[in-house]
């Protein structure tokens, strides 16, 4: 296990495990943490996993982790690294099982005083309309042809079907569609798991929250995002459901059998990988992009269901507009300075893109402010909207934290928290809870997570992303 003696401080809240810590390291491993968070991080194997990613073929510069880092499968959740396109690898375990698990933020024209008396009904209607729970299917049943179209077209498919507008596509990472998908690279098992899962929430840490803007740190940027004090918002957190999980399962097993073929030696076989430019690497990249497209379509279909409910309650004033949609678990080809501008494959697992002003991939209305970074808190706590800072490309491959990050396992949370008691405590705070599982509530208790306020503060002080808006929950809907 890594101890405090194995790393040194680079600058405030930034630490480095040097390349000579282990003979197999190709680059150093860096991570962000305050003294308080450091104690929590050292309790699990996340730093050891971060070091393991620094051994992968073709890895460049350094591997880096956000302050919400915690132990994951193979690679830590909160970890980011980039590999050279020529000699580098792609690793499904370093992307994650829930491909493009992400967050979408919607804004309304309503203020909290117009909504607070109807929150209970709203939360119940959303819980009844958006299927949630492990393996739960929804109302939209895809045909085989439609499934292939969703995988290939992403939000373009939803637009074609009347469930998305141009503004939804513009205000979504990559326009809600990654190109270069061949549906044949996704198994029939994976597709069959998703046939009825478009517009479904799932379980675990996935949620829908009705929130309101409680604090504004930058009025100019907030107004450009269409957000003002006390405006009611909706945050959706879910991903590619059974499809992405099956794609990860299929390719991790496949890549594990290919390690000898490509003479790849790993410290942990959960990081099973192949050269990015190999046939197998490109097949997974195609399948991953298809899964990402499904996830964006899934969040948009949920958006459509919630929009209908808001308009039933508040007529035209209940219209919901997309602020932005960001992905967490993804591998993407991007340009970064190393020191010359070079195309690399950036793996982000439990980390979100945070591009700065003037980046070519940003929509026109964000060019002068930077990319919105959506940071949900743990259940019942604050969430934040940040904006990518100019130094983020140099420091973290254009990446930020993605949430609070777990501080204890689900099993430990179950030992310490009773779901019914937690619900009573949250409702006593004025937060309406709708959940299909008391066990799931206990697993996602706020005490199971790091302090999101501290995590965000570290990100801001490191000039990765700046705080713009604080959101407070009015209702939480979970599987």
C-alpha positions in Angstrom: 0.0 0.0 0.0 1.1 3.5 -0.7 1.9 5.6 2.3 2.5 9.3 3.0 6.3 8.7 2.5 5.8 7.6 -1.1 4.7 11.0 -2.5 5.6 14.7 -2.3 3.8 18.0 -2.7 4.2 19.7 -6.0 2.1 22.7 -4.9 -0.9 23.4 -2.8 -3.2 20.3 -2.8 -1.2 18.7 -5.7 0.9 15.6 -4.9 3.2 13.4 -7.0 4.3 9.8 -6.8 7.6 9.9 -8.6 8.4 7.6 -11.5 11.1 5.8 -9.5 8.5 4.6 -7.0 8.2 1.4 -9.1 10.3 0.1 -11.9 7.4 -0.4 -14.2 6.2 3.2 -14.1 6.4 5.0 -17.4 5.4 8.4 -16.0 4.8 9.9 -12.6 1.4 9.8 -11.0 -0.2 13.0 -9.7 -3.3 13.6 -7.6 -5.2 16.5 -6.0 -6.1 16.3 -2.3 -6.3 18.4 0.8 -5.0 17.2 4.1 -8.5 16.0 5.1 -9.2 14.2 1.9 -5.7 12.6 1.9 -6.7 10.6 5.0 -9.7 9.2 3.2 -7.9 8.5 0.0 -5.2 6.5 1.7 -7.8 4.1 3.1 -8.3 2.3 -0.2 -6.3 1.1 -3.1 -7.0 4.1 -5.4 -3.5 5.5 -5.4 -2.0 2.1 -6.2 -4.5 1.8 -9.1 -3.4 5.3 -10.3 0.2 4.1 -10.3 -0.8 1.0 -12.2 -2.2 3.2 -15.0 1.2 4.9 -15.2 2.6 1.6 -16.4 0.4 1.2 -19.5 2.2 1.2 -22.9 2.3 4.6 -24.5 1.1 6.6 -21.5 2.4 10.2 -21.7 3.3 13.1 -19.3 1.7 11.8 -16.1 -1.4 10.1 -14.9 -3.6 12.3 -12.7 -6.5 12.0 -10.3 -9.1 14.4 -9.1 -9.9 15.0 -5.4 -12.9 12.7 -5.7 -10.7 9.7 -6.4 -11.7 6.3 -5.0 -11.1 2.7 -5.7 -12.6 1.3 -8.9 -12.2 -1.6 -11.2 -8.6 -1.7 -12.5 -8.3 2.1 -12.7 -9.4 4.5 -10.0 -12.6 6.4 -10.3 -11.5 10.0 -10.7 -8.5 9.0 -12.7 -7.3 10.6 -16.0 -4.5 9.6 -18.4 -3.5 10.0 -22.0 -1.8 7.5 -24.4 0.1 8.1 -27.6 -1.9 7.1 -30.6 0.9 5.2 -32.2 2.3 3.0 -29.4 -0.5 3.6 -26.8 -3.3 1.3 -25.6 -7.0 1.6 -25.0 -8.3 0.0 -21.8 -12.0 -0.7 -21.1 -11.4 -0.9 -17.4 -9.9 2.6 -17.5 -13.1 3.8 -19.1 -15.5 2.0 -16.8 -18.5 -0.3 -16.9 -21.1 2.5 -17.2 -19.8 4.1 -20.4 -20.8 7.8 -20.6 -22.3 7.8 -17.2 -22.9 11.5 -17.2 -24.9 14.5 -16.0 -27.4 16.7 -17.8 -28.7 20.0 -16.3 -32.0 21.5 -17.4 -33.2 25.0 -16.4 -36.8 26.2 -16.1 -38.5 29.6 -16.2 -39.8 29.0 -12.7 -38.6 30.4 -9.4 -38.6 28.3 -6.2 -41.7 30.1 -4.7 -43.7 29.0 -7.7 -42.8 25.4 -7.3 -42.2 24.6 -3.6 -45.8 23.8 -2.8 -46.0 21.3 -5.7 -42.6 19.6 -5.2 -44.1 16.5 -3.6 -46.5 15.9 -6.6 -43.7 16.7 -9.1 -41.3 14.2 -7.5 -44.0 11.5 -7.4 -45.0 12.1 -11.0 -41.4 11.9 -12.2 -40.8 8.7 -10.1 -43.8 7.2 -11.7 -42.9 8.2 -15.2 -39.2 7.5 -15.4 -38.5 3.8 -14.8 -35.8 3.2 -12.2 -34.1 0.2 -10.6 -31.6 -2.5 -11.7 -32.4 -3.8 -15.1 -35.7 -1.9 -15.3 -37.1 -1.3 -18.7 -39.2 1.6 -20.0 -42.1 2.5 -22.3 -39.9 3.0 -25.4 -39.2 -0.4 -27.0 -36.5 -0.3 -29.7 -36.5 -2.5 -32.7 -33.2 -4.0 -33.9 -33.0 -1.3 -36.6 -33.8 1.5 -34.2 -31.2 0.2 -31.7 -28.5 0.4 -34.5 -29.7 3.9 -35.3 -29.5 5.0 -31.7 -26.0 3.6 -31.4 -24.9 5.3 -34.6 -26.8 8.6 -34.4 -27.1 9.4 -30.6 -29.1 12.6 -30.2 -29.7 12.9 -33.9 -32.0 9.9 -33.6 -34.0 11.5 -30.8 -34.2 14.7 -32.9 -35.5 12.7 -35.8 -38.2 11.1 -33.5 -39.2 14.5 -32.1 -37.7 14.0 -28.6 -34.9 16.5 -29.0 -34.4 20.0 -30.4 -31.3 21.6 -32.0 -30.6 23.4 -28.7 -30.3 20.0 -27.0 -27.7 18.8 -29.4 -25.8 22.1 -29.3 -25.6 22.1 -25.5 -24.3 18.5 -25.2 -20.7 17.3 -25.2 -19.8 16.3 -28.8 -23.2 17.3 -29.9 -24.5 14.1 -28.4 -23.0 11.9 -31.1 -19.6 10.3 -31.6 -19.0 9.3 -35.2 -17.4 6.1 -36.4 -19.7 3.6 -34.8 -20.2 0.2 -36.4 -23.1 -1.5 -34.5 -21.6 -4.9 -35.5 -18.9 -4.3 -32.9 -21.5 -4.4 -30.1 -22.7 -7.9 -29.2 -26.3 -9.0 -29.6 -26.4 -9.6 -25.8 -25.5 -6.0 -25.2 -28.1 -4.7 -27.6 -30.8 -7.0 -26.2 -30.2 -5.6 -22.7 -30.9 -2.1 -23.9 -33.9 -2.7 -26.1 -36.3 -1.4 -23.5 -33.9 0.8 -21.5 -34.0 4.1 -23.4 -35.5 6.7 -21.0 -34.7 4.7 -17.8 -32.7 5.8 -14.8 -31.2 2.6 -13.3 -30.0 2.3 -9.8 -26.9 2.9 -7.6 -25.7 6.5 -7.6 -28.0 7.5 -10.5 -30.6 10.1 -9.8 -32.9 12.8 -10.9 -32.9 16.0 -8.7 -35.2 19.0 -8.7 -33.0 21.8 -7.5 -32.8 25.6 -7.4 -30.0 28.1 -7.7 -29.1 29.0 -4.2 -25.9 31.0 -4.8 -24.2 32.7 -7.7 -20.5 33.4 -7.8 -20.2 34.9 -11.3 -23.3 36.8 -12.4 -22.1 37.4 -16.0 -21.5 33.7 -16.7 -24.6 32.6 -14.8 -26.7 34.9 -17.1 -25.1 33.5 -20.2 -26.1 30.0 -19.0 -29.6 31.3 -18.5 -29.5 30.9 -14.7 -30.5 33.4 -12.1 -31.0 33.3 -8.3 -33.8 30.9 -7.2 -34.4 29.5 -10.7 -35.6 25.9 -10.5 -33.4 23.3 -12.3 -33.4 19.6 -12.9 -30.3 17.4 -12.9 -30.2 14.0 -14.4 -27.4 11.5 -13.6 -27.4 8.2 -15.5 -25.6 6.4 -18.3 -25.7 3.6 -20.9 -27.4 1.2 -18.6 -27.1 -2.6 -19.4 -25.6 -1.9 -22.9 -22.5 -0.1 -21.6 -22.0 -2.7 -18.8 -22.2 -5.5 -21.3 -19.8 -3.8 -23.8 -17.3 -3.4 -21.0 -17.7 -7.0 -19.9 -17.3 -8.4 -23.4 -14.2 -6.4 -24.2 -12.4 -6.8 -20.9 -12.7 -10.6 -21.2 -11.6 -10.4 -24.9 -8.6 -8.1 -24.2 -7.5 -10.3 -21.3 -7.0 -13.1 -23.7 -5.0 -10.9 -26.1 -2.3 -9.7 -23.7 0.2 -12.3 -24.8 -0.5 -11.6 -28.4 0.6 -8.0 -28.0 3.3 -8.8 -25.4 1.6 -6.6 -22.8 2.5 -7.1 -19.1 0.2 -5.6 -16.6 0.4 -5.2 -12.8 -3.4 -5.8 -12.7 -5.3 -7.8 -15.3 -8.4 -5.6 -14.7 -6.5 -3.1 -16.8 -6.6 -5.5 -19.8 -5.8 -3.5 -22.9 -4.7 -3.7 -26.5 -3.0 -1.2 -28.9 -5.4 1.6 -29.8 -4.6 1.2 -33.5 -5.1 -2.6 -33.5 -8.2 -4.1 -35.0 -9.4 -5.1 -31.6 -8.7 -1.7 -30.1 -10.7 0.0 -32.9 -13.5 -2.4 -32.4 -13.8 -1.5 -28.7 -13.5 2.2 -29.5 -16.4 1.9 -31.9 -18.5 0.0 -29.4 -17.6 2.5 -26.6 -18.7 5.3 -28.9 -22.0 3.5 -29.6 -22.6 3.1 -25.9 -21.8 6.8 -25.3 -24.4 7.7 -28.0 -27.0 5.5 -26.3 -26.3 7.2 -23.0 -26.8 10.7 -24.4 -30.0 9.5 -26.0 -31.1 7.9 -22.7 -30.6 11.2 -20.8 -32.5 13.1 -23.5 -35.4 10.7 -23.5 -35.6 11.1 -19.7 -35.5 14.9 -20.3 -38.5 14.5 -22.6 -40.5 12.6 -20.0 -39.7 15.2 -17.3 -40.5 18.1 -19.7 -43.9 16.7 -20.3 -44.6 16.5 -16.5 -43.4 20.1 -15.9 -45.6 21.4 -18.7 -48.6 19.4 -17.3 -48.0 21.2 -13.9 -47.0 24.7 -15.1 -48.2 24.9 -18.7 -45.8 26.9 -21.0 -43.9 28.3 -18.0 -42.9 24.7 -17.3 -40.7 24.4 -20.4 -37.3 23.0 -19.6 -34.2 23.9 -21.6 -30.9 22.1 -21.7 -28.0 23.9 -20.1 -25.4 21.2 -20.8 -24.7 17.5 -20.8 -21.3 16.1 -19.8 -19.9 12.6 -19.9 -17.8 10.9 -17.2 -16.6 7.5 -18.4 -15.0 7.9 -21.8 -11.9 7.7 -24.0 -11.6 10.4 -26.6 -9.0 11.5 -29.1 -8.0 15.1 -28.3 -5.2 17.6 -29.0 -2.9 18.4 -26.1 0.5 20.1 -25.8 3.3 17.6 -25.0 5.0 20.1 -25.5 4.0 20.3 -29.2 0.3 19.9 -29.9 -0.3 16.2 -30.3 -3.3 14.0 -30.7 -3.6 11.6 -27.8 -6.3 9.2 -26.4 -7.5 10.6 -23.1 -9.1 8.2 -20.7 -11.5 9.8 -18.2 -13.0 7.5 -15.6 -15.2 9.2 -13.1 -13.8 12.5 -14.4 -15.4 15.1 -16.7 -14.2 17.2 -19.5 -13.6 20.9 -18.6 -12.5 22.7 -21.7 -11.5 26.4 -21.5 -12.6 29.4 -23.4 -12.2 29.5 -27.2 -11.8 25.7 -27.5 -12.8 24.5 -30.9 -15.2 21.9 -29.6 -17.3 24.3 -27.6 -20.6 25.7 -29.0 -20.6 29.4 -30.1 -22.4 30.6 -27.0 -19.8 29.1 -24.7 -16.7 30.1 -26.7 -16.2 33.3 -24.5 -16.9 31.7 -21.1 -15.7 28.1 -21.3 -17.4 24.7 -20.9 -19.9 24.2 -18.1 -18.7 21.5 -15.7 -21.6 19.9 -13.7 -20.7 18.5 -10.3 -23.4 16.7 -8.4 -23.1 16.4 -4.7 -24.1 13.4 -2.7 -27.8 12.9 -1.9 -29.2 15.9 -0.1 -26.1 18.1 -0.5 -25.1 21.0 -2.7 -24.3 20.5 -6.4 -22.3 23.0 -8.5 -21.9 24.4 -12.0 -18.3 25.3 -12.8 -16.6 26.6 -15.9 -13.3 25.3 -17.3 -10.3 27.5 -16.7 -7.6 28.5 -19.2 -4.9 26.4 -17.4 -6.9 23.2 -17.4 -5.5 21.8 -20.7 -1.9 22.1 -19.4 -2.7 20.8 -15.9 -5.1 17.9 -16.3 -5.7 17.1 -20.0 -8.7 19.4 -19.9 -10.4 17.4 -17.0 -12.1 18.1 -13.8 -13.7 16.1 -10.9 -17.1 14.6 -11.5 -18.7 14.6 -8.1 -18.0 14.2 -4.4 -16.5 10.7 -4.7 -17.1 7.8 -2.3 -15.5 7.9 1.1 -16.8 4.4 2.1 -18.0 1.3 0.3 -21.7 0.5 -0.1 -21.3 -2.4 2.3 -19.9 -0.1 5.0 -22.7 2.4 4.3 -25.3 -0.3 4.8 -23.8 -1.2 8.2 -24.0 2.5 9.3 -27.2 3.8 7.8 -30.8 2.8 7.8 -32.7 3.8 4.7 -36.0 4.7 6.4 -34.2 6.8 9.0 -32.2 8.6 6.3 -35.3 9.4 4.3 -36.9 10.8 7.4 -33.8 13.0 8.1 -33.8 14.3 4.5 -37.5 15.0 4.4 -37.1 16.9 7.7 -34.7 19.1 5.8 -37.4 19.8 3.3 -36.0 17.4 0.6 -38.6 15.1 -0.9 -37.4 11.6 -1.5 -38.8 9.1 -4.0 -36.9 5.8 -4.2 -37.8 2.2 -4.9 -35.3 0.8 -2.5 -34.4 1.7 1.1 -31.2 -0.3 0.7 -30.3 1.9 -2.2 -30.9 5.0 -0.2 -28.6 3.7 2.6 -25.8 2.9 0.1 -26.0 6.4 -1.2 -26.1 8.2 2.1 -24.3 11.5 2.3 -21.9 10.1 4.9 -20.7 7.6 2.3 -19.3 10.4 0.2 -16.5 13.0 0.5 -17.5 16.6 1.2 -18.4 18.0 -2.3 -17.8 21.6 -1.1 -14.2 20.7 -0.3 -13.7 18.8 -3.5 -15.0 21.7 -5.6 -12.9 24.2 -3.6 -9.7 22.2 -4.4 -10.7 22.2 -8.1 -11.2 26.0 -8.0 -8.0 26.7 -6.1 -6.1 24.6 -8.6 -7.5 26.8 -11.4 -9.0 23.7 -13.1 -12.5 25.1 -13.1 -14.2 28.1 -11.4 -17.4 28.1 -9.3 -20.3 29.8 -11.0 -23.4 28.5 -9.3 -24.4 26.5 -6.3 -27.6 24.3 -6.5 -29.6 23.0 -3.6 -32.0 20.0 -3.8 -35.7 20.2 -3.4 -36.4 16.6 -4.4 -34.4 13.5 -5.1 -35.6 10.6 -7.3 -33.7 7.3 -7.2 -34.0 3.7 -8.2 
